[in-house]
Amino acid sequence: MFHVKLPGHDAIARQADEHLVTHRVKLPRKVVERPIRQVIKRLAMALFVLAATAFIVWVDRDGYNDNAGDGVDFLDSLYYATVTLSTTGYGDITPVSDAARLTNIFVITPLRVLFLIILVGTTLEVLTERTREEWRLNRWRAALRDHTVVVGFGTKGRSAVQTVCATGLKKEQVVVVDPSAKAVDAATAEGYAGVIGDATRSDVLMRAEIHKARQIIIATQRDDTAVLVTLTARQLNRQAKIVAAVREEENAPLLKQSGADAVITSASAAGRLLGLSVLSPSAGMVMEDLIQQGSGLDIVERPVVKAEVGKGVRETDDLVVSVVRGHRVLGYDDPAIGKLQLTDRLITIVRVTPGTRVTPHSRPLPQD
């Protein structure tokens, strides 16, 4: 069931509102005018049609007969236009001349149809808005496959989404889950689909189609929440790759036991980067460049191509820093690497220019 979140005036009201706004899905909207502006615009069009009809009748007022006996003035013309366009037609003012009747046939009648289209169209649009949104939502669910679910759209979650999108992931393939309506509104404004709700609940994650997701990013504000979300996500999807962020390093093993494939300690990582920058500002700049995808130097994981099979790490064209063989990550200088195999994957450093696009599974590709 869908609910609308109302702004609370105190902590109790806010908590009550959060319970009301569970698992609501919001899709990114196209750039359209606000409903009130659309209604005002159509009302102005209707009034223009009414005024134009009244003016036409007033210009040809001698061709009309008023049953009251007096002549047709502008007020009578406006009255006639109103009852005619609304299809009321009392018959007290009627066209009697040939010119007035021809004007009614070829001018007043089309204006009447246009007037009705404007009013009925506005009514139908208001009535069918909910149906259209439901249809769009159902179509989105049916088409969503191998997408990325991001739990938490704070600083960490937003940066994670920007990084994966810089590697070629389409925004349509990202679903953001966050209990804050403002955070989800910010996500949909950037082109991502969003689900408002508590991600520790399985029904909320199911709204994000998590059982069909390829990868899940957990960037919650609290470590205990991250653990619960990881447990729930792993239960719903056994195959997806789950990457989670924690504040305290001591909680990292618990995240891995809960089902996370990789755990990033945000506080420790930031601290190490700070320490490196103090010891060597240049090295800190290089590391900052490496973790910012889409420009400068990027770290890319790619498969070994056939031309590289049987060669050493130093014989490849790219700067290889590690080799992934099975479940092991071997350093570039590890003697166990020997010759490269077709099933190996290489972690390389490549330079990205504005004319190239780097994907996680390939070499830099020229953009279209």
C-alpha positions in Angstrom: 0.0 0.0 0.0 1.3 3.4 -0.9 1.4 6.3 1.6 2.2 10.0 1.5 4.7 11.2 4.1 3.6 14.3 6.0 6.2 16.6 7.7 6.2 16.1 11.4 6.5 18.8 14.0 8.4 16.8 16.6 10.3 13.6 17.0 7.2 11.5 17.7 5.5 12.8 14.6 8.5 12.1 12.5 8.7 8.5 13.7 5.0 8.0 13.0 5.4 9.4 9.5 8.3 7.0 8.9 6.1 4.1 9.7 3.5 5.4 7.3 6.0 5.7 4.4 7.2 2.1 4.1 8.4 0.6 0.8 7.2 3.3 -1.5 8.8 3.2 -5.0 9.6 6.4 -6.8 10.8 6.4 -10.4 12.7 9.3 -11.9 10.3 11.7 -13.6 10.6 13.3 -16.9 11.0 17.1 -17.0 7.4 18.2 -17.2 5.4 21.2 -15.9 3.9 21.1 -12.5 0.3 20.0 -12.4 -1.0 23.3 -11.1 0.7 25.1 -14.1 -0.8 22.6 -16.5 -4.3 23.2 -15.1 -3.8 27.0 -15.2 -2.6 26.8 -18.7 -5.6 24.8 -19.9 -8.0 27.0 -18.0 -6.5 30.0 -19.8 -6.9 28.2 -23.1 -10.6 27.5 -22.3 -11.2 31.2 -21.3 -9.5 32.3 -24.5 -11.8 30.1 -26.6 -14.8 31.4 -24.6 -13.7 35.0 -25.2 -13.0 34.4 -28.9 -16.5 32.8 -29.4 -18.2 35.8 -27.6 -16.3 38.2 -29.8 -17.3 36.4 -33.0 -21.0 36.4 -31.9 -20.8 40.1 -30.9 -19.3 41.1 -34.3 -22.2 39.3 -36.1 -24.8 40.4 -33.4 -27.3 41.5 -36.1 -27.6 37.9 -37.3 -28.9 36.7 -33.9 -32.3 37.0 -32.3 -33.0 37.5 -28.6 -36.4 36.1 -27.4 -36.4 38.9 -24.8 -37.1 41.4 -27.6 -34.1 43.7 -27.2 -30.9 43.6 -29.3 -27.8 41.4 -28.6 -25.1 43.2 -26.8 -21.7 42.0 -25.6 -23.1 40.5 -22.4 -25.7 38.6 -24.5 -22.8 37.4 -26.7 -20.8 36.2 -23.7 -23.9 34.5 -22.4 -24.6 32.8 -25.7 -21.0 31.7 -26.0 -21.1 30.2 -22.5 -24.3 28.2 -22.9 -23.2 27.1 -26.4 -19.7 25.9 -25.6 -21.0 24.1 -22.5 -23.6 22.4 -24.8 -26.4 23.7 -22.5 -28.2 25.7 -25.3 -31.3 27.3 -23.8 -32.4 28.6 -27.2 -33.3 32.1 -26.0 -30.6 33.5 -28.3 -30.5 31.9 -31.7 -28.8 32.6 -35.0 -31.3 33.6 -37.6 -29.3 35.0 -40.6 -27.4 32.8 -43.0 -24.1 34.3 -42.1 -24.7 33.7 -38.4 -25.7 30.1 -39.0 -22.7 29.5 -41.3 -20.5 30.9 -38.5 -22.0 28.5 -36.0 -21.4 25.6 -38.3 -17.8 26.3 -39.3 -16.5 28.3 -36.3 -18.6 28.0 -33.2 -18.9 24.2 -33.5 -15.1 23.5 -33.8 -14.6 25.9 -30.9 -17.2 24.0 -28.8 -15.3 20.7 -29.5 -12.0 22.4 -28.6 -13.5 23.7 -25.4 -14.7 20.3 -24.4 -11.4 18.6 -25.3 -9.6 21.0 -23.0 -11.9 20.5 -20.0 -12.4 16.7 -20.5 -8.7 16.2 -21.2 -7.7 17.9 -18.0 -10.2 15.8 -16.0 -9.1 12.5 -17.6 -5.4 13.3 -17.0 -6.1 13.9 -13.3 -8.2 10.7 -13.0 -5.7 8.5 -14.9 -2.5 9.8 -13.3 -2.5 7.1 -10.7 -3.2 4.4 -13.3 -0.4 5.6 -15.5 2.0 5.6 -12.6 1.0 2.1 -11.6 1.5 0.9 -15.2 4.9 2.6 -15.5 5.9 1.0 -12.2 4.8 -2.5 -13.3 6.7 -2.1 -16.6 9.8 -1.0 -14.7 9.7 -4.0 -12.5 9.3 -6.4 -15.4 12.2 -4.9 -17.3 14.6 -4.6 -14.4 17.4 -7.3 -14.5 21.0 -7.4 -13.2 20.8 -4.0 -11.7 22.6 -2.4 -8.8 20.9 -1.7 -5.5 22.3 1.0 -3.3 21.2 1.1 0.3 21.7 4.5 1.8 22.0 7.7 -0.3 24.3 9.7 1.9 27.8 10.8 1.1 29.1 7.3 0.8 26.2 5.9 -1.2 26.1 8.9 -3.6 29.9 8.6 -4.2 29.6 4.9 -4.8 26.8 5.4 -7.3 28.8 8.0 -9.2 31.8 5.7 -9.3 29.9 2.7 -10.8 28.1 5.0 -13.3 31.5 6.4 -14.4 32.4 2.9 -15.5 29.5 2.7 -17.9 26.6 1.6 -15.7 23.3 3.2 -16.8 21.3 5.2 -14.3 18.3 3.2 -15.2 20.1 0.2 -13.7 20.4 1.7 -10.3 17.8 1.5 -7.5 18.4 3.5 -4.3 16.8 2.4 -1.0 16.7 4.9 1.9 14.3 5.6 4.8 14.5 9.3 4.1 12.0 10.7 1.5 14.4 13.7 0.9 17.3 11.3 0.1 15.1 9.4 -2.4 13.9 12.6 -3.9 17.5 13.6 -4.5 18.2 10.2 -6.1 15.3 10.4 -8.4 16.2 14.0 -9.4 19.6 12.6 -10.5 17.9 9.9 -12.6 17.8 6.9 -10.3 14.8 4.9 -9.2 14.2 5.0 -5.4 12.4 3.1 -2.7 11.4 4.8 0.5 11.6 2.4 3.5 13.7 0.5 6.0 16.1 -1.7 4.2 16.3 -4.2 7.1 12.9 -5.3 6.1 12.7 -7.9 3.3 9.5 -6.5 1.8 11.3 -3.1 1.3 14.2 -4.8 -0.5 11.8 -6.9 -2.6 10.3 -3.6 -3.8 13.8 -2.8 -5.1 13.8 -6.2 -7.0 16.8 -7.2 -5.0 16.4 -10.9 -5.8 17.2 -10.0 -9.5 20.1 -7.6 -8.7 23.7 -8.3 -9.8 25.4 -6.2 -7.1 24.4 -4.6 -3.8 26.1 -1.6 -2.2 25.3 -1.1 1.5 26.2 2.4 2.7 24.1 2.9 5.8 24.9 5.4 8.6 25.1 2.7 11.4 27.1 -0.5 11.5 24.4 -2.5 13.1 22.0 -1.5 10.4 24.5 -2.5 7.8 24.7 -6.0 9.4 21.0 -6.4 9.3 20.7 -5.2 5.8 23.5 -7.6 4.7 21.8 -10.5 6.3 18.5 -9.8 4.7 20.0 -9.1 1.3 22.0 -12.2 1.3 19.0 -14.3 2.3 17.0 -12.8 -0.7 19.8 -13.1 -3.2 22.5 -15.7 -2.9 24.3 -14.8 -6.1 24.7 -11.0 -5.9 28.0 -9.4 -5.1 27.5 -7.4 -1.8 29.9 -4.6 -0.8 29.3 -2.9 2.5 30.8 0.0 4.4 31.3 0.2 8.1 32.6 2.9 10.4 34.5 0.8 12.9 37.1 -1.7 11.7 36.1 -4.2 14.4 32.7 -4.7 12.8 34.2 -5.7 9.4 34.5 -9.4 10.3 30.8 -9.4 11.4 29.8 -8.0 8.0 31.7 -10.7 6.2 30.1 -13.4 8.3 26.7 -11.8 7.4 27.3 -12.4 3.7 29.3 -9.4 2.4 31.8 -10.2 -0.3 33.8 -7.0 0.5 33.8 -4.7 3.5 35.2 -1.1 3.4 36.1 0.6 6.7 35.3 4.2 5.9 37.0 5.8 8.9 40.2 3.7 8.6 40.4 4.3 4.9 40.1 8.0 5.3 42.6 8.0 8.1 45.2 6.1 6.1 44.7 8.5 3.2 45.2 11.4 5.6 48.4 9.8 7.0 49.7 9.1 3.5 49.1 12.7 2.4 51.0 14.0 5.5 54.0 11.8 4.7 53.8 12.4 0.9 51.3 14.9 -0.5 52.1 13.7 -4.0 51.4 10.1 -3.1 48.1 11.2 -1.5 47.2 13.0 -4.7 47.9 9.9 -6.7 45.8 7.8 -4.4 42.9 10.3 -4.6 43.2 10.2 -8.4 43.0 6.4 -8.4 39.8 6.2 -6.4 38.1 8.8 -8.5 36.7 7.0 -11.6 36.4 8.7 -14.9 39.4 10.9 -15.1 43.2 10.7 -14.7 44.4 7.3 -13.5 41.8 4.5 -12.9 42.1 1.0 -11.4 40.4 -1.5 -13.7 39.9 -5.2 -13.4 39.8 -7.0 -16.8 40.2 -10.5 -18.2 43.4 -11.8 -19.8 43.1 -11.6 -23.6 44.3 -14.5 -25.8 47.4 -12.6 -26.9 48.6 -12.3 -23.3 48.3 -16.0 -22.4 51.7 -17.5 -21.7 53.3 -14.1 -21.1 54.7 -12.7 -17.9 53.1 -9.8 -16.0 55.8 -7.4 -17.2 55.2 -8.3 -20.9 51.6 -6.9 -21.0 50.9 -3.5 -22.5 49.1 -2.3 -19.3 50.5 -1.5 -15.9 49.5 -4.6 -13.9 49.4 -4.3 -10.1 47.7 -7.7 -9.2 46.5 -10.9 -10.8 43.3 -12.5 -9.7 43.6 -16.3 -10.0 40.6 -18.2 -8.7 39.9 -16.8 -5.2 43.5 -15.5 -4.7 44.8 -12.0 -5.4 48.5 -12.2 -6.2 50.8 -9.2 -6.3 52.5 -8.4 -9.6 55.8 -9.6 -8.2 54.5 -12.9 -6.7 56.5 -15.8 -8.1 53.3 -18.0 -8.0 51.9 -16.1 -11.0 54.4 -17.5 -13.5 52.8 -17.2 -16.9 49.4 -15.6 -17.4 46.4 -18.0 -17.9 43.2 -17.4 -19.9 41.1 -17.7 -16.7 43.2 -15.0 -14.9 41.9 -11.5 -14.4 44.3 -8.5 -14.3 44.0 -5.5 -12.0 45.6 -2.7 -14.0 46.2 1.1 -13.8 45.1 2.9 -17.0 44.9 6.5 -18.0 41.4 7.8 -18.8 41.0 10.8 -21.1 37.7 12.6 -21.9 37.5 10.6 -25.1 37.6 7.1 -23.5 35.2 5.1 -21.3 36.5 2.4 -18.9 34.3 -0.5 -18.0 35.1 -3.0 -15.2 35.3 -5.9 -17.7 37.3 -4.5 -20.6 40.0 -2.2 -21.8 39.4 1.5 -22.3 36.9 1.9 -25.1 36.4 5.0 -27.3 33.1 6.7 -26.7 30.5 7.0 -29.5 
